[in-house]
């Protein structure tokens, strides 16, 4: 298949002058030192904040990956992912993507209203531990297009110990070089419009003695330590780091603590405190315009010319609003660090790629019909599918929450049951004769219908939505209005009892109990 994003986004840019909009991004990095999640991470996620984020990006290091746990986590969500999804779903967030490499875990959440506009989602990983053969160290990343702007999030766990600062830079450079994506606009990490580099980067405070470091921390004179912070020092001489920015380290060093305390290391090793856990970002440098007299723009290659036009037409700015450690969490020898950002951008598109709806009445008594139509060209394939999501899942007791799907002008209540793309009750493949929706096909094909077998529809019924998943773009590109699936009349008349099997309300005879 040809790369999808280049022709897609070049063809479907919404024309007309638009105002820049602000989107709030909440990031977390935490080396959890194999600990299970705490009972409450409300403050970590700022769930009670009056300004709710549009996006959450959470990077963890040293998630427990013992043989038995790792096998179970490969089949089911790991405890950390489960906790975060169960907390964020009632707050109207969907897990769009995640990737794990042994102890490294990266999760990306979005408000549902943005989901159809998060496209070409890809994830990858790079090992650096044991010469690249072991995944205890390295980097995991998720890249995507957010309203047309390419973003990349890189969660790293780099080599430890005071004397390995240069090795840490080498590992970072190796990860940047090794990771690539199937995307013409941004095949490498540095090609993305905005890159976030974060994690347990393991840089230490050198030269200063323990007493001086502890005194500066006690008196909150953190700036006296900055000149000997290895990452700050390396940024001054390593070109690969110089384009990355970081907010001031106006918070306590996050390593190393005695567990279940706010006391720095009292073990025999007495490790010196350090800001090992960091969040940095890189806004792609703007392409320099050619001389005004040079009308043919000689001197800029096609790639740079396109970047220049994009920078001018669709500006992207970033502002860091919060950068701090969360000292109240003590399950690990590291404290978590959060960074809250505002992304100011002009949307490149505001129209979903697909509109879909449930046709007629739905129940488990009759096969149901889904009708969908392409609104923009996109690389459809026979691997695309439409999922049925139940949004009133009574297995969960968490409260209702309201989600506004602005592009569809829909207001609906959702419960915890719809927490990730994989939470579908059932799915159906799209029509296998529609290989690609281009301009010509869209002009001819206005409506396409597919069927869902009655055997796959919940017997008890409930409120549901349909989502179109595009395999080429690795994301949901259309969401239906909510609709009611009626309870099965046949099951009621025949005295059948509902039983939940794999998230689907099947009917079984009462005689079987």
C-alpha positions in Angstrom: 0.0 0.0 0.0 1.3 3.5 -0.8 1.9 5.9 2.1 -1.4 7.3 3.1 -0.8 10.6 4.8 0.8 12.6 2.0 -2.0 12.4 -0.5 -4.7 12.4 2.1 -3.8 15.6 3.8 -2.8 17.5 0.7 -6.2 16.7 -0.8 -8.4 17.4 2.1 -7.1 20.6 3.7 -10.1 22.7 4.6 -9.8 26.0 2.8 -10.6 29.4 4.3 -9.0 31.6 6.9 -9.4 30.1 10.4 -8.4 31.3 13.9 -5.8 29.5 15.9 -7.2 27.3 18.7 -5.6 26.2 22.0 -5.5 22.5 23.0 -4.3 21.4 26.4 -1.9 18.6 26.7 -1.2 16.8 30.1 2.0 14.7 30.2 3.3 12.4 32.9 6.6 10.6 33.2 7.2 8.2 36.1 9.7 5.4 36.9 7.4 3.2 39.0 10.2 0.8 40.0 8.0 -2.3 39.4 5.4 -1.1 41.9 1.7 -1.7 41.4 -0.4 1.4 40.8 -1.5 3.4 43.9 -5.1 3.5 44.9 -5.6 7.1 43.7 -3.9 9.1 40.9 -6.4 11.9 40.8 -3.9 14.6 41.6 -1.4 13.2 39.2 -3.9 13.6 36.3 -5.4 16.8 37.7 -8.8 15.3 37.3 -10.4 18.0 39.5 -8.9 20.8 37.5 -11.4 23.3 36.0 -9.4 23.1 32.8 -9.6 19.6 31.5 -6.9 18.5 29.0 -7.7 17.6 25.5 -4.9 15.0 25.4 -3.1 12.9 28.0 0.3 11.3 27.3 1.6 9.0 30.0 5.1 7.5 29.9 6.1 4.9 32.5 9.4 3.2 33.1 10.2 0.0 35.0 6.6 -1.4 34.9 6.8 -4.8 36.4 7.5 -7.4 33.6 8.2 -10.6 35.4 7.4 -13.7 33.2 3.9 -14.5 34.6 2.8 -10.8 34.7 4.2 -10.1 31.3 2.3 -13.0 29.7 -0.9 -11.9 31.4 -0.3 -8.3 30.3 0.1 -9.5 26.7 -3.5 -10.8 26.8 -5.1 -8.3 29.2 -4.5 -4.7 30.0 -1.7 -4.3 32.5 -2.7 -2.9 35.9 -1.4 0.6 35.1 -3.3 0.8 31.8 -6.4 -0.6 33.4 -6.3 2.0 36.2 -5.7 4.9 33.8 -8.5 3.8 31.5 -11.0 3.3 34.3 -10.2 6.8 35.6 -10.1 8.6 32.3 -13.1 7.0 30.6 -15.6 8.5 33.0 -14.0 11.9 32.2 -14.7 11.3 28.5 -11.3 10.1 27.3 -10.5 7.2 24.9 -7.2 5.4 24.8 -6.2 6.0 21.2 -2.9 4.1 21.2 -0.3 2.4 23.5 3.0 0.6 23.2 5.0 -1.4 25.6 8.6 -2.8 25.5 9.1 -4.8 28.7 9.1 -2.2 31.5 8.6 0.8 29.2 4.9 1.8 28.6 3.5 4.7 26.7 -0.2 5.6 26.5 -2.0 8.2 24.5 -5.5 9.4 25.5 -7.8 11.9 23.8 -11.2 13.4 24.4 -13.7 11.6 22.2 -14.5 14.7 20.2 -11.0 14.8 18.8 -10.7 11.1 18.0 -11.9 11.3 14.3 -9.2 14.0 13.7 -6.3 12.0 15.1 -4.9 10.1 12.1 -2.1 8.0 10.9 -1.3 6.6 14.4 1.9 4.6 14.5 4.0 3.2 17.3 7.5 1.7 17.5 10.3 0.8 19.9 14.1 0.6 20.1 16.1 -1.5 22.6 19.4 -0.2 23.9 19.9 -2.5 26.9 22.6 -5.3 26.6 23.8 -3.9 23.3 20.3 -3.7 21.8 19.3 -7.2 22.7 17.4 -6.5 25.9 14.4 -4.1 26.3 15.0 -3.0 29.9 16.4 0.3 28.4 15.6 2.1 25.2 12.7 4.1 23.8 9.0 3.7 22.8 7.2 6.2 20.7 3.8 7.1 19.3 3.4 9.4 16.3 0.2 10.8 14.9 -1.4 13.6 13.0 -3.5 15.9 15.2 -5.8 18.1 13.0 -3.1 17.8 10.4 -0.1 18.6 12.6 2.4 15.9 13.0 3.3 15.1 16.6 5.7 12.5 18.1 6.0 11.3 21.7 9.2 9.5 22.7 9.4 7.8 26.1 12.9 6.8 27.0 14.8 5.0 29.8 18.5 5.6 29.3 21.6 4.2 30.9 22.1 4.7 34.6 25.0 5.9 36.8 26.9 9.1 37.2 29.7 8.5 34.7 27.5 7.5 31.8 26.3 11.0 30.6 27.9 10.6 27.1 26.5 7.1 26.8 23.1 8.5 27.5 23.4 11.0 24.7 24.7 8.2 22.4 21.6 6.1 23.3 19.3 8.9 22.6 20.9 9.6 19.2 20.8 5.9 18.4 17.0 5.8 19.2 16.4 8.9 17.1 18.3 7.3 14.2 16.7 3.9 14.4 13.1 4.8 14.7 11.2 5.4 11.4 7.6 5.6 10.3 5.6 4.8 7.2 4.8 8.4 6.5 6.1 10.6 3.7 5.6 13.9 5.6 7.5 12.7 8.7 9.4 9.4 8.2 11.8 10.2 11.0 11.3 11.6 14.5 12.9 14.9 13.7 10.6 15.4 10.7 7.6 15.9 13.0 6.3 19.3 13.6 6.5 18.8 17.4 8.4 16.2 19.3 8.3 15.4 23.0 11.2 13.6 24.6 10.6 12.5 28.1 11.2 9.6 30.6 13.8 8.5 33.1 16.7 10.0 31.2 19.0 9.3 34.1 21.1 12.5 33.9 22.7 13.4 37.3 24.1 16.4 39.1 27.9 16.1 39.0 30.8 17.8 40.8 28.7 19.2 43.7 29.0 17.2 46.9 26.1 15.6 48.8 25.9 18.3 51.5 25.8 21.1 49.0 23.1 19.4 47.0 20.9 18.6 50.0 21.3 22.1 51.3 20.2 23.7 48.0 17.2 21.4 48.0 16.2 22.1 51.6 16.4 25.9 50.9 14.7 25.5 47.5 17.7 27.1 45.8 17.4 24.8 42.8 19.0 27.2 40.4 22.4 26.7 42.1 22.4 23.2 40.9 21.5 23.8 37.3 25.0 24.5 36.0 26.1 21.0 37.0 23.0 19.1 35.8 24.4 16.8 33.1 21.5 17.2 30.7 21.9 21.0 30.8 25.6 20.6 30.3 25.3 18.2 27.5 22.8 20.5 25.7 25.5 23.1 25.5 27.9 20.9 23.5 25.8 18.2 21.8 24.2 19.3 18.7 21.5 16.6 18.8 20.2 18.1 22.0 20.4 21.8 21.2 17.0 22.1 19.5 15.2 20.6 22.5 13.7 23.0 25.0 12.9 22.4 28.7 11.2 24.5 31.4 13.1 25.6 34.5 13.8 22.9 37.0 12.0 24.7 39.8 11.0 21.6 41.7 12.7 19.0 43.9 15.0 16.4 42.2 12.9 13.3 41.7 15.5 10.6 42.5 16.4 8.7 44.7 14.0 8.3 47.5 13.4 5.7 50.2 10.2 3.9 49.2 7.0 5.0 51.0 8.7 8.3 52.1 9.8 11.7 51.0 13.3 11.0 52.3 16.2 10.9 49.9 18.3 7.7 49.8 19.4 6.5 53.2 20.8 3.2 52.0 24.5 2.4 52.1 24.9 3.8 48.6 23.4 7.1 49.6 22.9 8.2 46.0 23.0 11.9 45.3 19.6 13.4 44.4 19.1 14.2 40.7 16.5 15.3 38.2 16.5 12.0 36.3 12.9 12.4 35.2 12.4 15.0 32.5 10.1 16.3 29.8 11.6 18.2 26.8 10.1 19.3 23.5 11.3 20.3 20.1 9.4 22.5 17.7 10.6 21.8 14.2 12.8 24.8 13.1 11.1 26.9 10.5 12.4 26.7 7.0 14.1 29.9 6.1 12.4 31.7 3.2 14.5 32.4 0.1 15.3 35.9 -1.0 12.3 37.9 -2.0 13.7 38.6 -5.4 14.1 34.9 -6.1 10.6 34.2 -7.3 11.4 30.6 -8.2 12.5 30.0 -4.6 15.7 28.4 -5.7 17.7 27.1 -2.8 14.8 25.3 -1.1 14.3 21.6 -1.9 10.7 20.3 -2.3 10.6 19.1 1.3 11.8 22.4 2.8 9.5 24.3 0.5 6.5 22.4 1.7 7.5 22.8 5.3 7.8 26.6 4.7 4.3 26.8 3.2 2.9 24.7 6.1 4.5 26.8 8.7 3.1 30.0 7.2 -0.4 28.6 6.4 -0.9 26.5 9.5 1.1 27.9 12.4 1.8 25.8 15.5 3.0 27.3 18.8 3.6 25.7 22.2 3.5 27.1 25.7 4.4 25.2 28.9 2.0 26.0 31.7 3.2 23.6 34.4 6.4 21.6 35.0 6.8 20.0 38.4 7.2 16.9 40.4 4.5 15.2 42.4 6.0 14.6 45.8 2.9 13.0 47.4 3.4 9.7 45.5 5.8 7.4 47.2 5.4 3.9 45.8 8.7 4.2 43.9 12.2 5.5 44.5 11.3 8.1 41.8 8.7 10.8 42.0 6.5 11.4 39.0 6.9 14.5 36.9 4.1 16.3 35.0 4.2 18.8 32.2 1.1 20.7 31.1 1.2 22.4 27.7 -1.0 24.6 25.5 -0.7 23.8 21.8 -1.9 26.8 19.7 -2.6 25.7 16.1 -4.7 26.3 13.1 -6.6 23.1 12.1 -5.7 21.7 8.7 -9.1 19.9 8.6 -12.3 19.8 10.5 -14.4 17.3 8.6 -14.5 13.6 9.5 -13.4 11.3 6.7 -16.5 9.1 7.0 -20.1 9.6 8.1 -22.0 6.5 9.3 -25.2 5.7 10.9 -27.3 2.7 12.1 -30.1 2.2 9.6 -33.6 1.2 10.9 -34.3 -0.6 14.2 -31.6 -2.6 15.8 -32.1 -5.7 18.0 -30.8 -9.3 18.4 -33.9 -10.5 16.5 -32.9 -9.4 13.0 -29.7 -8.6 11.1 -28.9 -4.9 11.2 -27.7 -2.5 8.6 -24.9 0.1 8.8 -24.8 2.9 6.2 -21.7 4.9 5.6 -20.4 7.4 3.1 -17.0 9.0 2.5 -16.8 12.7 3.0 -13.1 13.1 2.0 -10.7 11.0 0.0 -8.9 8.4 2.2 -7.0 5.1 1.7 -9.8 2.6 2.5 -9.1 -1.1 2.2 -10.7 -4.5 2.9 -9.1 -4.5 6.3 -11.2 -1.5 7.4 -13.9 -2.3 9.9 -16.9 -0.8 11.7 -17.2 -1.5 15.4 -20.2 -1.5 17.6 -19.5 0.1 21.0 -21.9 -0.1 23.9 -21.9 3.1 25.9 -24.1 2.2 28.8 -22.1 -0.8 30.1 -23.9 -1.8 33.3 -20.9 -3.8 34.5 -19.4 -0.5 35.7 -20.8 1.6 38.5 -18.9 4.8 37.7 -21.1 7.8 37.0 -22.3 9.0 33.7 -20.4 11.6 31.8 -21.3 13.8 28.9 -19.3 13.9 25.6 -19.9 16.5 22.9 -18.9 15.3 19.5 -18.7 18.8 18.0 -18.2 17.8 14.4 -21.4 15.8 14.5 -23.3 18.2 16.8 -24.1 15.3 19.1 -24.5 15.2 22.8 -24.6 11.8 24.5 -23.8 10.2 27.9 -21.0 7.7 28.0 -20.0 5.2 30.8 -16.7 3.4 31.4 -17.5 0.7 28.9 -16.0 2.7 26.0 -12.5 3.3 27.1 -10.4 2.3 24.1 -10.6 1.5 20.4 -10.5 -2.2 21.3 -13.7 -2.0 23.5 -16.0 -2.9 20.6 -18.8 -5.4 21.2 -18.6 -6.7 17.7 -17.4 -5.5 14.2 -18.1 -6.0 10.6 -15.7 -5.6 7.6 -16.4 -2.8 5.1 -17.5 -3.8 1.6 -14.7 -5.6 -0.1 -15.3 -4.0 -3.5 -14.3 -0.5 -2.2 -10.5 -0.6 -2.4 -9.9 3.2 -2.2 -12.1 6.2 -1.7 -10.7 8.9 -4.1 -12.3 11.9 -5.6 -13.9 9.9 -8.5 -15.3 7.2 -6.2 -16.7 9.8 -3.8 -18.6 11.5 -6.6 -20.2 8.2 -7.6 -20.5 6.3 -4.3 -22.6 8.3 -1.9 -23.8 5.5 0.4 -22.5 2.1 1.2 -24.3 -0.4 3.3 -23.0 -3.4 5.3 -24.7 -5.8 7.7 -24.2 -7.0 11.2 -25.5 -10.4 12.1 -28.2 -10.6 14.7 -26.1 -13.2 16.5 -23.6 -10.4 17.3 -26.0 -7.9 18.7 -26.5 -7.6 22.5 -29.7 -9.3 23.6 -30.3 -6.8 26.3 -29.8 -3.9 24.0 -28.7 -0.5 25.2 -27.2 2.8 23.9 -24.5 2.3 21.3 -22.3 4.1 18.7 -20.6 2.9 15.5 -17.0 3.7 14.7 -15.3 3.3 11.4 -11.7 2.1 11.8 -9.3 2.8 8.9 -6.5 0.2 8.9 -4.2 2.4 6.8 -4.4 5.3 9.1 -4.5 3.1 12.3 -7.4 5.1 13.8 -11.1 5.8 14.0 -12.1 8.2 11.3 -15.8 8.4 11.8 -18.3 8.1 14.7 -22.0 7.7 14.4 -24.7 9.5 16.4 -25.7 7.4 19.4 -28.7 5.0 18.9 -30.8 2.6 20.8 -30.4 -1.2 20.4 -33.8 -2.7 21.5 -33.9 -5.6 23.9 -34.6 -8.9 22.1 -38.4 -9.6 22.0 -37.7 -13.3 21.1 -35.5 -13.7 24.2 -38.1 -12.2 26.4 -41.0 -14.2 25.0 -39.0 -17.5 25.2 -37.8 -16.9 28.7 -34.2 -16.6 27.7 -31.8 -15.1 30.3 -29.0 -12.8 29.3 -25.4 -13.8 30.0 -22.4 -11.6 29.3 -19.8 -13.4 27.2 -16.8 -11.5 26.1 -18.6 -8.2 26.5 -21.6 -9.4 24.4 -25.0 -10.0 26.0 -25.8 -13.5 24.7 -29.0 -15.3 25.4 -29.0 -18.8 27.1 -32.0 -20.9 28.2 -33.1 -20.7 31.9 -33.0 -24.5 32.0 -29.2 -24.4 31.7 -28.9 -22.8 35.2 
